[in-house]
Amino acid sequence: MNSYTLPDPSGHFGQFGGSFVGETLVHALDELCQAYDKYRDDPEFLAEFAYELKHFVGRPSPVYHARRWSEELGGAQIWFKREDLNHTGAHKINNCIGQILLARRMGKKRIIAETGAGQHGVATATVAARYGLECVVYMGSEDVRRQASNVYRMKLLGATVVPVESGSRTLKDALNEAMRDWVTNVEDTFYIIGTVAGPHPYPMMVRDFQAVIGKECLDQMPQEAGRQPDYIIAAVGGGSNAMGIFHPYIDHAEVALLGVEAAGKGLDSGAHSASLNRGRVGVLHGNRTYVLQNEDGNVTETHSISAGLDYPGVGPEHAWLKEAGRATYATIDDQQALKAFHDCCRIEGIMPALESSHAIAEAVRLAPTLSKDKIILISLSGRGDKDMHTVAEYSGIQL
């Protein structure tokens, strides 16, 4: 039986989480909480969710032994959880399926979302097309530039993509604009948040939908590797892929949980996205968590080669896991992530997303320090097609 029962009824993970929003959103969040409480254990809802994951998304995604790379490194055995093989190419679709099924039961006809790397936007546009609902996606104009192929994919799927020009023109600013839209159109609009951040119940709800990742691993690893892993490593921006694989393992104390934040151009450069390592406790986007902020408490601009990690906060459950000592959080910079990206392509024939490349880089650092009978399981959260132009640009190649 699982002993881990967070969050509490008000959405708190210790001092983190909660719901810090204006009056105009209180009713919408109460309505969402009531609907999720009603359906989260409803057999018909869960059966439809499982059906869509199997027949539309293509789950279960396999676990894969990176045998050749493990041999080259000469230490622990490296395994990938292949979320890159999902329909739309990333883990984001798992959560979007769950939330759109909830939206339909709530009678909402219009779907909005925010996106950074574009994968959540693509997944939201995909499920909106699947069910014939209007879809609007907010995306920072800098991310629109970096992720042009995903912008086109969203438009092909029928979504309206709104570039956001405020602030750093990245994920934080897209989330701000999506929140403003929701306040204005709350009666007919469902906001599909893409990560384990935001006000309660989003951190819990997104985690629950993404937990299919870790639940599958609990079954797959003993079958394929002979036992559970010694380490699970996942990239952390907002933190949904990491919570998805971490959460079912929280009660497995023998499995170390290791999140990896984006160190960008270096932790001392000021150009990074390492909220857990360099942030302070504050309130961002409706929840209390670690936030990158200046001495006046204003949110600072972030940087990562990976658009999906370019966020100044982190999901409150990650903040709790860090404070409780159940998970640790390392950092990987742009150059280390780029090297891992290239090495993964050439050694394993798998092109990882730049987000996933941060987790891979940390595993490559760790593996040689461990014996060959140890097992590292990496959440390969997405594929790297979307990052071709970014990788080429950083590598000085003209496409």
C-alpha distance (Angstrom), angle and dihedral (degrees) to the residues before:
residue distance angle dihedral
M1 . . .
N2 3.81 . .
S3 3.79 114.7 .
Y4 3.81 94.2 -169.4
T5 3.80 109.5 95.1
L6 3.81 105.8 159.2
P7 2.95 138.7 169.8
D8 3.79 103.8 57.8
P9 3.84 118.2 -133.2
S10 3.81 91.6 -83.1
G11 3.79 92.6 52.6
H12 3.80 99.7 -103.2
F13 3.79 126.8 145.5
G14 3.79 96.6 -165.3
Q15 3.81 105.1 -61.3
F16 3.80 91.7 -16.6
G17 3.80 133.1 86.0
G18 3.79 121.8 20.8
S19 3.78 126.9 132.4
F20 3.80 119.1 -75.3
V21 3.80 105.4 172.9
G22 3.78 140.2 131.0
E23 3.78 122.0 -92.7
T24 3.80 92.1 -100.7
L25 3.82 91.3 67.0
V26 3.81 99.2 41.7
H27 3.80 93.3 85.1
A28 3.82 92.6 46.8
L29 3.80 91.9 50.7
D30 3.81 92.6 45.7
E31 3.82 88.8 51.5
L32 3.82 90.4 49.3
C33 3.83 92.7 47.6
Q34 3.79 91.4 51.2
A35 3.80 92.4 48.4
Y36 3.80 93.4 47.7
D37 3.82 91.8 46.7
K38 3.79 88.2 52.0
Y39 3.80 97.9 48.1
R40 3.82 107.0 28.3
D41 3.82 91.7 88.0
D42 3.80 97.1 25.4
P43 3.84 108.6 126.5
E44 3.81 93.9 -143.8
F45 3.83 92.7 49.7
L46 3.81 92.4 46.8
A47 3.80 91.6 47.1
E48 3.80 91.4 52.6
F49 3.82 90.8 46.5
A50 3.82 90.8 51.2
Y51 3.82 91.4 46.5
E52 3.81 92.7 52.4
L53 3.82 92.5 46.0
K54 3.80 90.2 53.2
H55 3.79 102.6 38.8
F56 3.82 103.0 28.4
V57 3.82 104.3 27.8
G58 3.81 96.7 32.9
R59 3.79 99.9 -125.4
P60 2.94 144.5 -158.0
S61 3.79 93.2 63.7
P62 3.83 110.9 -152.3
V63 3.77 130.2 -114.3
Y64 3.80 112.2 -126.7
H65 3.81 131.1 -158.4
A66 3.81 110.0 -134.5
R67 3.78 88.1 -150.2
R68 3.80 100.1 164.5
W69 3.80 94.0 48.8
S70 3.80 91.3 45.5
E71 3.81 89.7 54.2
E72 3.81 92.4 48.3
L73 3.80 91.9 51.1
G74 3.78 91.6 47.1
G75 3.80 96.9 -146.4
A76 3.79 137.2 71.6
Q77 3.79 121.7 6.8
I78 3.81 112.0 -103.0
W79 3.79 120.6 -144.1
F80 3.82 129.7 -178.4
K81 3.80 127.6 -147.3
R82 3.80 97.6 -144.1
E83 3.81 105.1 -137.0
D84 3.81 86.5 147.1
L85 3.81 87.7 76.5
N86 3.81 94.1 62.9
H87 3.80 120.3 108.3
T88 3.85 106.0 -82.6
G89 3.82 90.1 24.3
A90 3.80 104.9 -95.4
H91 3.79 146.8 59.6
K92 3.82 92.3 -96.4
I93 3.81 93.7 88.5
N94 3.84 91.8 66.5
N95 3.80 92.7 65.7
C96 3.80 94.6 38.2
I97 3.79 91.6 57.0
G98 3.81 90.5 52.1
Q99 3.79 94.8 47.2
I100 3.81 96.2 45.6
L101 3.81 90.2 51.8
L102 3.81 87.2 53.4
A103 3.82 91.7 46.6
R104 3.81 90.9 53.9
R105 3.80 91.8 51.0
M106 3.82 88.8 50.5
G107 3.81 91.0 52.5
K108 3.81 95.4 -118.3
K109 3.81 114.3 156.8
R110 3.80 100.9 -174.8
I111 3.81 126.5 61.4
I112 3.80 126.4 -161.1
A113 3.79 130.7 -177.8
E114 3.78 143.4 169.3
T115 3.78 123.2 -133.1
G116 3.80 140.0 -174.0
A117 3.78 110.7 178.4
G118 3.77 88.1 22.1
Q119 3.79 96.8 -118.4
H120 3.79 93.2 107.1
G121 3.78 89.7 46.7
V122 3.79 90.7 50.8
A123 3.80 91.6 47.3
T124 3.82 91.5 48.8
A125 3.81 92.0 47.6
T126 3.80 88.4 48.1
V127 3.80 95.9 54.1
A128 3.82 91.5 41.7
A129 3.81 88.4 55.0
R130 3.81 89.7 45.7
Y131 3.82 90.0 58.8
G132 3.81 100.7 29.8
L133 3.81 98.1 -113.7
E134 3.81 129.0 145.7
C135 3.82 112.1 -103.1
V136 3.82 132.4 -162.3
V137 3.81 120.4 -178.9
Y138 3.82 124.0 -164.9
M139 3.79 115.8 -150.8
G140 3.81 131.6 171.2
S141 3.80 110.8 -109.4
E142 3.81 90.7 -124.3
D143 3.80 88.9 56.6
V144 3.82 90.2 45.4
R145 3.80 86.5 58.6
R146 3.83 93.9 45.4
Q147 3.79 95.3 44.3
A148 3.80 103.6 38.6
S149 3.80 94.0 145.5
N150 3.80 92.2 55.7
V151 3.82 90.7 47.9
Y152 3.81 88.8 55.8
R153 3.81 90.8 46.9
M154 3.82 90.6 54.2
K155 3.79 91.3 50.3
L156 3.81 91.7 48.2
L157 3.80 87.4 54.4
G158 3.80 90.4 55.1
A159 3.80 100.8 -101.9
T160 3.79 125.8 138.1
V161 3.83 109.2 -128.7
V162 3.81 114.5 -152.9
P163 3.85 114.9 -162.7
V164 3.82 112.5 -142.7
E165 3.81 115.3 -143.6
S166 3.83 99.9 -177.2
G167 3.80 127.7 102.4
S168 3.79 116.0 -13.6
R169 3.83 89.1 -17.2
T170 3.83 91.2 -124.3
L171 3.81 139.3 105.1
K172 3.82 97.8 -53.9
D173 3.79 91.1 55.4
A174 3.81 93.2 45.5
L175 3.82 89.1 53.8
N176 3.81 90.4 50.4
E177 3.80 91.6 53.9
A178 3.80 93.2 45.8
M179 3.82 89.4 52.9
R180 3.84 89.7 52.0
D181 3.79 90.6 51.2
W182 3.81 91.3 50.0
V183 3.81 92.2 51.5
T184 3.81 89.4 52.6
N185 3.81 98.1 44.6
V186 3.79 103.1 28.5
E187 3.81 97.8 136.5
D188 3.81 98.3 64.2
T189 3.82 101.9 17.1
F190 3.81 131.4 91.0
Y191 3.80 116.7 -163.0
I192 3.81 112.3 -146.4
I193 3.82 104.3 -158.9
G194 3.78 111.0 -158.7
T195 3.76 102.3 -148.4
V196 3.82 142.8 40.1
A197 3.81 92.1 -91.1
G198 3.78 133.6 88.9
P199 3.81 128.2 70.0
H200 3.82 123.1 -37.1
P201 3.03 128.3 -50.0
Y202 3.83 93.7 31.1
P203 3.83 99.2 73.6
M204 3.80 90.4 50.6
M205 3.79 96.6 38.9
V206 3.82 96.4 48.5
R207 3.81 90.0 45.7
D208 3.79 91.5 51.3
F209 3.81 92.5 51.6
Q210 3.81 92.4 45.2
A211 3.82 93.3 46.3
V212 3.80 87.6 86.8
I213 3.82 84.7 83.9
G214 3.80 95.1 62.1
K215 3.80 94.2 36.1
E216 3.80 89.6 58.6
C217 3.81 90.6 47.8
L218 3.81 90.9 53.8
D219 3.81 88.0 61.0
Q220 3.80 98.8 34.1
M221 3.80 102.7 48.1
P222 3.84 96.6 59.8
Q223 3.82 89.0 46.8
E224 3.81 96.9 46.3
A225 3.82 104.4 26.0
G226 3.80 100.4 25.2
R227 3.80 95.5 -116.1
Q228 3.79 145.4 15.8
P229 3.83 118.5 -65.8
D230 3.78 124.2 -96.2
Y231 3.81 91.6 -139.8
I232 3.79 134.1 24.1
I233 3.81 114.8 -161.6
A234 3.80 126.2 -170.0
A235 3.80 136.8 163.5
V236 3.80 116.1 -109.2
G237 3.79 126.3 -151.7
G238 3.78 105.5 134.2
G239 3.78 83.0 -16.0
S240 3.82 111.4 -126.5
N241 3.79 100.0 134.5
A242 3.80 89.8 45.5
M243 3.82 93.9 49.5
G244 3.79 89.1 45.3
I245 3.79 92.3 59.9
F246 3.84 96.9 30.4
H247 3.79 100.3 50.3
P248 3.83 100.3 68.4
Y249 3.82 88.1 48.1
I250 3.82 98.6 49.9
D251 3.82 91.8 98.2
H252 3.85 90.7 47.1
A253 3.80 95.5 87.0
E254 3.82 92.6 -179.4
V255 3.84 90.5 65.6
A256 3.83 113.6 80.6
L257 3.81 114.7 -141.4
L258 3.80 115.1 -147.2
G259 3.81 123.0 -177.4
V260 3.80 121.5 -166.8
E261 3.80 122.9 -147.4
A262 3.80 127.3 -165.0
A263 3.81 112.7 -98.2
G264 3.82 89.2 -174.1
K265 3.80 109.7 -173.0
G266 3.82 90.7 -7.0
L267 3.80 136.0 -56.5
D268 3.79 91.4 -100.1
S269 3.80 94.2 47.8
G270 3.80 94.9 73.0
A271 3.81 87.2 -130.3
H272 3.80 101.8 104.9
S273 3.82 142.1 91.5
A274 3.80 100.8 -131.7
S275 3.81 100.8 134.3
L276 3.81 96.7 161.2
N277 3.79 93.1 47.4
R278 3.80 100.5 39.6
G279 3.79 106.3 14.3
R280 3.79 132.9 94.5
V281 3.77 130.0 -136.5
G282 3.78 111.5 -84.8
V283 3.78 142.8 128.7
L284 3.80 121.1 -84.1
H285 3.80 129.6 165.9
G286 3.77 94.3 -9.3
N287 3.81 102.4 -46.2
R288 3.80 139.8 80.3
T289 3.79 112.7 -115.4
Y290 3.80 142.9 120.1
V291 3.80 109.8 -51.7
L292 3.80 133.0 -177.1
Q293 3.79 102.7 -121.7
N294 3.78 141.7 150.6
E295 3.80 127.6 -116.9
D296 3.82 90.2 -83.7
G297 3.80 91.6 54.9
N298 3.80 94.5 -108.4
V299 3.81 115.9 142.7
T300 3.79 111.1 -106.7
E301 3.79 127.1 -139.2
T302 3.78 117.5 -97.4
H303 3.77 137.1 -151.0
S304 3.79 136.8 -158.0
I305 3.79 133.0 150.4
S306 3.81 82.3 -129.2
A307 3.80 113.2 74.1
G308 3.80 91.0 -157.3
L309 3.81 93.2 59.1
D310 3.81 94.4 44.7
Y311 3.82 96.6 106.3
P312 3.85 129.8 118.6
G313 3.80 95.8 -142.0
V314 3.78 139.8 41.2
G315 3.78 136.7 -141.7
P316 3.83 111.8 -78.1
E317 3.80 93.5 -124.7
H318 3.80 89.4 61.6
A319 3.81 88.7 51.4
W320 3.80 88.3 53.0
L321 3.82 94.1 46.6
K322 3.81 89.3 52.0
E323 3.81 93.4 47.8
A324 3.81 91.6 45.7
G325 3.81 91.3 49.6
R326 3.81 93.2 -123.7
A327 3.81 93.4 117.9
T328 3.78 133.1 27.6
Y329 3.79 126.7 -151.1
A330 3.79 125.5 -143.8
T331 3.81 129.6 -178.6
I332 3.80 133.2 -128.0
D333 3.81 123.5 -170.1
D334 3.80 129.7 -138.3
Q335 3.80 95.8 -95.4
Q336 3.81 93.9 48.7
A337 3.82 90.2 49.5
L338 3.81 91.4 48.8
K339 3.80 91.5 51.6
A340 3.80 91.2 49.8
F341 3.82 89.4 49.4
H342 3.81 92.6 53.8
D343 3.81 93.9 42.1
C344 3.80 92.7 50.1
C345 3.81 90.3 51.6
R346 3.80 93.8 49.7
I347 3.79 101.6 36.7
E348 3.80 102.4 37.2
G349 3.80 103.3 20.2
I350 3.81 90.3 -123.4
M351 3.81 122.1 122.4
P352 3.82 106.8 -149.6
A353 3.78 127.4 -162.0
L354 3.80 114.0 -103.6
E355 3.82 87.6 -112.9
S356 3.81 90.6 57.4
S357 3.82 90.0 43.4
H358 3.81 89.0 68.2
A359 3.81 90.3 58.0
I360 3.81 91.1 44.6
A361 3.82 91.5 51.1
E362 3.80 91.0 54.1
A363 3.81 90.9 48.7
V364 3.80 90.5 50.3
R365 3.81 88.9 52.1
L366 3.80 93.0 47.7
A367 3.81 101.8 40.4
P368 3.84 99.0 71.3
T369 3.82 90.3 53.3
L370 3.82 90.8 60.3
S371 3.79 133.2 68.7
K372 3.81 121.1 -99.1
D373 3.81 92.9 -107.3
K374 3.82 92.5 62.8
I375 3.82 120.4 97.8
I376 3.80 128.1 -143.7
L377 3.81 117.2 -168.5
I378 3.81 115.7 -161.7
S379 3.78 124.8 -162.5
L380 3.80 100.7 -131.0
S381 3.78 90.2 -161.8
G382 3.79 99.4 -175.3
R383 3.77 148.6 -10.1
G384 3.78 124.0 -94.4
D385 3.80 104.1 -127.1
K386 3.80 89.5 105.3
D387 3.81 91.1 56.1
M388 3.81 99.5 54.5
H389 3.80 95.3 104.8
T390 3.81 92.6 46.0
V391 3.81 93.1 49.2
A392 3.79 91.5 46.3
E393 3.81 91.6 48.5
Y394 3.81 92.9 50.8
S395 3.79 89.9 45.2
G396 3.80 93.3 51.5
I397 3.80 94.2 -114.6
Q398 3.80 123.2 139.6
L399 3.81 112.9 -141.4
